[in-house]
Amino acid sequence: MLSPYLKQETVEAGCDEAGRGCLAGPVFAAAVILPPDICDRCPDLAMGLNDSKQLSEKQRYALRELIEGNASAWAIGMMDNHEIDKYNILRSSIMSMHRALDKLAIQPRHIIVDGNRFLSWRGDVPYTTVVKGDGKYMSIAAASILAKTYRDDFMLDIHRQYPMYGWNRNKGYPTKEHRDAIRQYGTTPYHRMTFNLLGESPQMEFDF
């Protein structure tokens, strides 16, 4: 079972994003504050939380219902592909987390973030980055699940407009199917034009 928090006796929000490595679609993020008694309140949630990549689709959506029903507060943020092209994917991932934090009904007093890069939110709220945090802390894992499932919902929706790219299967990631479709049909209004869409050169590394 993951740890319920990093700092005890404080209102702590976990943050994570989904879709950073995709060729199309937005990057989604979530922020989740879990109650101190989450292990007693909802044992199924506490025991089931894990990195979303380690869960099946069915498990993710079942856990999403438990997260939304038992969290003290949760929210989703996103940056679309045009914003990603403008600001770069690293900054956009962090900005999407900021947007999620902005929407929380409760203001956190500490933030834990999956990964090793973040930018201060509102200046005076301390944060801690945690490499592979979605496999260590419940609130980050919960954020991982919400970000992943809400992004998947978005990609399934736009798949109906552009079924030839297989977004119902690849969710916009750089699969052979996706890149072959770009070669055949060109790009859409949802593609990230600053990305290496055809895989013919190294992907650009981004910094702040």
TORKOL-4160 file (C-alpha; in steps of 0.2 Angstrom, whole numbers, padded with zeros to 4 digits, m for minus):
208
<pt num="1" X="0000" Y="0000" Z="0000"/>
<pt num="2" X="0006" Y="0017" Z="m0004"/>
<pt num="3" X="0009" Y="0031" Z="0009"/>
<pt num="4" X="m0006" Y="0042" Z="0012"/>
<pt num="5" X="0005" Y="0058" Z="0013"/>
<pt num="6" X="0023" Y="0065" Z="0014"/>
<pt num="7" X="0020" Y="0078" Z="0027"/>
<pt num="8" X="0009" Y="0074" Z="0041"/>
<pt num="9" X="m0005" Y="0085" Z="0048"/>
<pt num="10" X="m0006" Y="0097" Z="0034"/>
<pt num="11" X="m0017" Y="0099" Z="0019"/>
<pt num="12" X="m0007" Y="0091" Z="0005"/>
<pt num="13" X="m0011" Y="0090" Z="m0013"/>
<pt num="14" X="m0004" Y="0077" Z="m0025"/>
<pt num="15" X="m0001" Y="0082" Z="m0043"/>
<pt num="16" X="0002" Y="0072" Z="m0059"/>
<pt num="17" X="0000" Y="0074" Z="m0078"/>
<pt num="18" X="m0004" Y="0063" Z="m0093"/>
<pt num="19" X="0000" Y="0064" Z="m0111"/>
<pt num="20" X="0017" Y="0072" Z="m0111"/>
<pt num="21" X="0024" Y="0061" Z="m0124"/>
<pt num="22" X="0010" Y="0061" Z="m0136"/>
<pt num="23" X="0010" Y="0068" Z="m0154"/>
<pt num="24" X="m0008" Y="0075" Z="m0153"/>
<pt num="25" X="m0020" Y="0081" Z="m0140"/>
<pt num="26" X="m0018" Y="0091" Z="m0124"/>
<pt num="27" X="m0008" Y="0087" Z="m0109"/>
<pt num="28" X="m0020" Y="0084" Z="m0094"/>
<pt num="29" X="m0016" Y="0086" Z="m0076"/>
<pt num="30" X="m0025" Y="0082" Z="m0059"/>
<pt num="31" X="m0023" Y="0088" Z="m0041"/>
<pt num="32" X="m0030" Y="0078" Z="m0027"/>
<pt num="33" X="m0032" Y="0081" Z="m0009"/>
<pt num="34" X="m0036" Y="0065" Z="0001"/>
<pt num="35" X="m0043" Y="0066" Z="0019"/>
<pt num="36" X="m0032" Y="0060" Z="0033"/>
<pt num="37" X="m0043" Y="0045" Z="0037"/>
<pt num="38" X="m0043" Y="0039" Z="0019"/>
<pt num="39" X="m0037" Y="0022" Z="0024"/>
<pt num="40" X="m0052" Y="0019" Z="0036"/>
<pt num="41" X="m0064" Y="0029" Z="0025"/>
<pt num="42" X="m0061" Y="0019" Z="0009"/>
<pt num="43" X="m0050" Y="0004" Z="0011"/>
<pt num="44" X="m0053" Y="m0002" Z="m0007"/>
<pt num="45" X="m0047" Y="0015" Z="m0013"/>
<pt num="46" X="m0032" Y="0015" Z="m0002"/>
<pt num="47" X="m0027" Y="m0003" Z="m0007"/>
<pt num="48" X="m0030" Y="0000" Z="m0025"/>
<pt num="49" X="m0021" Y="0016" Z="m0028"/>
<pt num="50" X="m0005" Y="0014" Z="m0039"/>
<pt num="51" X="0003" Y="0022" Z="m0054"/>
<pt num="52" X="m0010" Y="0023" Z="m0067"/>
<pt num="53" X="0002" Y="0014" Z="m0080"/>
<pt num="54" X="0002" Y="m0001" Z="m0068"/>
<pt num="55" X="m0017" Y="m0003" Z="m0069"/>
<pt num="56" X="m0029" Y="m0009" Z="m0082"/>
<pt num="57" X="m0042" Y="0002" Z="m0090"/>
<pt num="58" X="m0056" Y="m0006" Z="m0080"/>
<pt num="59" X="m0046" Y="m0003" Z="m0063"/>
<pt num="60" X="m0043" Y="0015" Z="m0068"/>
<pt num="61" X="m0061" Y="0020" Z="m0071"/>
<pt num="62" X="m0067" Y="0010" Z="m0055"/>
<pt num="63" X="m0054" Y="0019" Z="m0045"/>
<pt num="64" X="m0059" Y="0036" Z="m0053"/>
<pt num="65" X="m0076" Y="0034" Z="m0045"/>
<pt num="66" X="m0069" Y="0030" Z="m0028"/>
<pt num="67" X="m0057" Y="0045" Z="m0029"/>
<pt num="68" X="m0071" Y="0057" Z="m0034"/>
<pt num="69" X="m0082" Y="0051" Z="m0021"/>
<pt num="70" X="m0069" Y="0051" Z="m0006"/>
<pt num="71" X="m0057" Y="0064" Z="m0010"/>
<pt num="72" X="m0057" Y="0080" Z="0001"/>
<pt num="73" X="m0055" Y="0090" Z="m0016"/>
<pt num="74" X="m0050" Y="0086" Z="m0033"/>
<pt num="75" X="m0048" Y="0095" Z="m0050"/>
<pt num="76" X="m0043" Y="0093" Z="m0068"/>
<pt num="77" X="m0032" Y="0105" Z="m0078"/>
<pt num="78" X="m0026" Y="0105" Z="m0096"/>
<pt num="79" X="m0016" Y="0113" Z="m0109"/>
<pt num="80" X="m0021" Y="0111" Z="m0127"/>
<pt num="81" X="m0009" Y="0107" Z="m0142"/>
<pt num="82" X="m0008" Y="0125" Z="m0147"/>
<pt num="83" X="m0003" Y="0130" Z="m0130"/>
<pt num="84" X="0010" Y="0116" Z="m0129"/>
<pt num="85" X="0017" Y="0122" Z="m0146"/>
<pt num="86" X="0018" Y="0140" Z="m0139"/>
<pt num="87" X="0026" Y="0136" Z="m0121"/>
<pt num="88" X="0034" Y="0119" Z="m0124"/>
<pt num="89" X="0029" Y="0102" Z="m0116"/>
<pt num="90" X="0038" Y="0104" Z="m0100"/>
<pt num="91" X="0031" Y="0121" Z="m0096"/>
<pt num="92" X="0014" Y="0116" Z="m0102"/>
<pt num="93" X="0014" Y="0100" Z="m0091"/>
<pt num="94" X="0018" Y="0111" Z="m0076"/>
<pt num="95" X="0005" Y="0124" Z="m0081"/>
<pt num="96" X="m0008" Y="0111" Z="m0082"/>
<pt num="97" X="m0005" Y="0106" Z="m0064"/>
<pt num="98" X="m0006" Y="0124" Z="m0059"/>
<pt num="99" X="m0023" Y="0125" Z="m0068"/>
<pt num="100" X="m0029" Y="0110" Z="m0058"/>
<pt num="101" X="m0023" Y="0117" Z="m0042"/>
<pt num="102" X="m0032" Y="0134" Z="m0046"/>
<pt num="103" X="m0048" Y="0124" Z="m0047"/>
<pt num="104" X="m0047" Y="0115" Z="m0030"/>
<pt num="105" X="m0061" Y="0119" Z="m0018"/>
<pt num="106" X="m0048" Y="0118" Z="m0003"/>
<pt num="107" X="m0031" Y="0127" Z="m0004"/>
<pt num="108" X="m0017" Y="0115" Z="m0001"/>
<pt num="109" X="m0003" Y="0120" Z="0012"/>
<pt num="110" X="0009" Y="0108" Z="0003"/>
<pt num="111" X="0011" Y="0100" Z="m0014"/>
<pt num="112" X="0019" Y="0084" Z="m0019"/>
<pt num="113" X="0022" Y="0082" Z="m0038"/>
<pt num="114" X="0027" Y="0067" Z="m0048"/>
<pt num="115" X="0044" Y="0069" Z="m0057"/>
<pt num="116" X="0058" Y="0081" Z="m0054"/>
<pt num="117" X="0053" Y="0097" Z="m0061"/>
<pt num="118" X="0040" Y="0110" Z="m0055"/>
<pt num="119" X="0037" Y="0129" Z="m0054"/>
<pt num="120" X="0031" Y="0137" Z="m0038"/>
<pt num="121" X="0012" Y="0139" Z="m0037"/>
<pt num="122" X="0006" Y="0155" Z="m0029"/>
<pt num="123" X="0023" Y="0158" Z="m0023"/>
<pt num="124" X="0021" Y="0154" Z="m0005"/>
<pt num="125" X="0015" Y="0136" Z="m0005"/>
<pt num="126" X="0029" Y="0124" Z="m0003"/>
<pt num="127" X="0031" Y="0109" Z="m0014"/>
<pt num="128" X="0041" Y="0093" Z="m0016"/>
<pt num="129" X="0045" Y="0084" Z="m0032"/>
<pt num="130" X="0045" Y="0065" Z="m0030"/>
<pt num="131" X="0053" Y="0054" Z="m0044"/>
<pt num="132" X="0041" Y="0040" Z="m0047"/>
<pt num="133" X="0029" Y="0048" Z="m0035"/>
<pt num="134" X="0014" Y="0040" Z="m0042"/>
<pt num="135" X="0020" Y="0023" Z="m0036"/>
<pt num="136" X="0024" Y="0030" Z="m0018"/>
<pt num="137" X="0010" Y="0042" Z="m0013"/>
<pt num="138" X="m0008" Y="0040" Z="m0013"/>
<pt num="139" X="m0013" Y="0057" Z="m0018"/>
<pt num="140" X="m0001" Y="0057" Z="m0033"/>
<pt num="141" X="m0007" Y="0040" Z="m0039"/>
<pt num="142" X="m0025" Y="0047" Z="m0038"/>
<pt num="143" X="m0020" Y="0062" Z="m0048"/>
<pt num="144" X="m0011" Y="0050" Z="m0061"/>
<pt num="145" X="m0027" Y="0040" Z="m0062"/>
<pt num="146" X="m0038" Y="0056" Z="m0065"/>
<pt num="147" X="m0027" Y="0064" Z="m0077"/>
<pt num="148" X="m0025" Y="0048" Z="m0087"/>
<pt num="149" X="m0044" Y="0044" Z="m0088"/>
<pt num="150" X="m0050" Y="0061" Z="m0092"/>
<pt num="151" X="m0037" Y="0063" Z="m0106"/>
<pt num="152" X="m0042" Y="0046" Z="m0113"/>
<pt num="153" X="m0060" Y="0052" Z="m0113"/>
<pt num="154" X="m0055" Y="0067" Z="m0123"/>
<pt num="155" X="m0045" Y="0057" Z="m0135"/>
<pt num="156" X="m0059" Y="0045" Z="m0138"/>
<pt num="157" X="m0071" Y="0060" Z="m0141"/>
<pt num="158" X="m0059" Y="0067" Z="m0155"/>
<pt num="159" X="m0056" Y="0050" Z="m0162"/>
<pt num="160" X="m0074" Y="0051" Z="m0168"/>
<pt num="161" X="m0069" Y="0066" Z="m0179"/>
<pt num="162" X="m0053" Y="0058" Z="m0185"/>
<pt num="163" X="m0054" Y="0039" Z="m0184"/>
<pt num="164" X="m0040" Y="0036" Z="m0196"/>
<pt num="165" X="m0027" Y="0040" Z="m0183"/>
<pt num="166" X="m0032" Y="0026" Z="m0171"/>
<pt num="167" X="m0033" Y="0038" Z="m0156"/>
<pt num="168" X="m0046" Y="0026" Z="m0148"/>
<pt num="169" X="m0031" Y="0014" Z="m0146"/>
<pt num="170" X="m0015" Y="0024" Z="m0146"/>
<pt num="171" X="m0022" Y="0039" Z="m0137"/>
<pt num="172" X="m0011" Y="0051" Z="m0147"/>
<pt num="173" X="0006" Y="0042" Z="m0143"/>
<pt num="174" X="0019" Y="0040" Z="m0156"/>
<pt num="175" X="0015" Y="0022" Z="m0162"/>
<pt num="176" X="0018" Y="0016" Z="m0179"/>
<pt num="177" X="0000" Y="0016" Z="m0183"/>
<pt num="178" X="m0001" Y="0034" Z="m0178"/>
<pt num="179" X="0014" Y="0040" Z="m0188"/>
<pt num="180" X="0009" Y="0030" Z="m0203"/>
<pt num="181" X="m0008" Y="0039" Z="m0203"/>
<pt num="182" X="0001" Y="0056" Z="m0202"/>
<pt num="183" X="0011" Y="0051" Z="m0217"/>
<pt num="184" X="m0005" Y="0046" Z="m0227"/>
<pt num="185" X="m0017" Y="0059" Z="m0221"/>
<pt num="186" X="m0007" Y="0073" Z="m0214"/>
<pt num="187" X="m0010" Y="0082" Z="m0198"/>
<pt num="188" X="m0025" Y="0088" Z="m0189"/>
<pt num="189" X="m0029" Y="0103" Z="m0178"/>
<pt num="190" X="m0025" Y="0093" Z="m0163"/>
<pt num="191" X="m0007" Y="0088" Z="m0168"/>
<pt num="192" X="0008" Y="0096" Z="m0159"/>
<pt num="193" X="0017" Y="0104" Z="m0173"/>
<pt num="194" X="0033" Y="0107" Z="m0163"/>
<pt num="195" X="0035" Y="0088" Z="m0160"/>
<pt num="196" X="0044" Y="0075" Z="m0171"/>
<pt num="197" X="0028" Y="0069" Z="m0179"/>
<pt num="198" X="0036" Y="0056" Z="m0191"/>
<pt num="199" X="0050" Y="0050" Z="m0180"/>
<pt num="200" X="0063" Y="0055" Z="m0193"/>
<pt num="201" X="0074" Y="0066" Z="m0181"/>
<pt num="202" X="0077" Y="0066" Z="m0163"/>
<pt num="203" X="0064" Y="0074" Z="m0152"/>
<pt num="204" X="0069" Y="0091" Z="m0146"/>
<pt num="205" X="0072" Y="0092" Z="m0127"/>
<pt num="206" X="0063" Y="0106" Z="m0118"/>
<pt num="207" X="0068" Y="0117" Z="m0103"/>
<pt num="208" X="0060" Y="0131" Z="m0094"/>
